[in-house]
Amino acid sequence: MKAVEVRKMSAAELDAKLVELKKDLFNLRLQHATNQLDNPIRIAEVKKDIARVKTILREQQGR
């Protein structure tokens, strides 16, 4: 997910996306713990997406 895509979303959409990403991260960590994870790099990508969404939310709150 690119920052440009995130900036186009409303605050409600960003909140929903954040919840979705956190669920994805939980599931990825669970798969990693049980040795069922195919692509471990995906965990880092999801973490970066979460940080990106949180950053944009914080910027929007400041306006």
C-alpha positions as CSV (number, residue, x, y, z in Angstrom):
1,M,0.0,0.0,0.0
2,K,1.4,3.4,-1.0
3,A,1.1,6.6,1.1
4,V,-0.7,8.2,-1.8
5,E,-3.5,5.6,-1.6
6,V,-3.7,6.1,2.2
7,R,-4.0,9.9,2.0
8,K,-7.0,9.6,-0.3
9,M,-9.0,7.7,2.4
10,S,-11.2,9.3,5.0
11,A,-10.7,9.0,8.7
12,A,-13.4,6.3,9.1
13,E,-11.8,4.3,6.2
14,L,-8.4,4.6,7.8
15,D,-9.8,3.3,11.1
16,A,-11.3,0.3,9.4
17,K,-8.1,-0.3,7.5
18,L,-6.1,-0.1,10.7
19,V,-8.3,-2.8,12.3
20,E,-8.0,-5.0,9.2
21,L,-4.2,-4.7,9.2
22,K,-3.9,-5.5,12.9
23,K,-6.0,-8.6,12.3
24,D,-3.7,-9.6,9.4
25,L,-0.6,-9.1,11.5
26,F,-2.1,-11.3,14.3
27,N,-2.9,-14.0,11.8
28,L,0.6,-13.8,10.2
29,R,2.2,-14.0,13.7
30,L,0.1,-17.0,14.5
31,Q,1.1,-18.7,11.2
32,H,4.8,-17.9,11.9
33,A,4.6,-19.4,15.4
34,T,3.1,-22.6,14.0
35,N,5.6,-22.8,11.0
36,Q,2.9,-22.3,8.4
37,L,4.0,-18.9,7.1
38,D,5.1,-19.0,3.5
39,N,6.4,-15.4,3.2
40,P,7.9,-14.0,6.4
41,I,8.6,-10.7,4.7
42,R,4.8,-10.1,4.7
43,I,5.0,-9.4,8.5
44,A,7.3,-6.5,8.0
45,E,5.2,-5.2,5.1
46,V,2.0,-5.2,7.3
47,K,3.9,-3.5,10.1
48,K,5.0,-0.7,7.7
49,D,1.4,-0.4,6.4
50,I,0.1,0.0,10.0
51,A,2.7,2.7,10.7
52,R,1.8,4.4,7.5
53,V,-1.9,4.5,8.4
54,K,-1.2,5.7,11.9
55,T,1.0,8.5,10.6
56,I,-1.7,9.7,8.1
57,L,-4.4,9.5,10.9
58,R,-2.2,11.6,13.1
59,E,-1.6,14.2,10.4
60,Q,-5.3,14.5,9.7
61,Q,-6.0,15.0,13.4
62,G,-3.6,18.0,13.4
63,R,-5.6,19.9,10.8
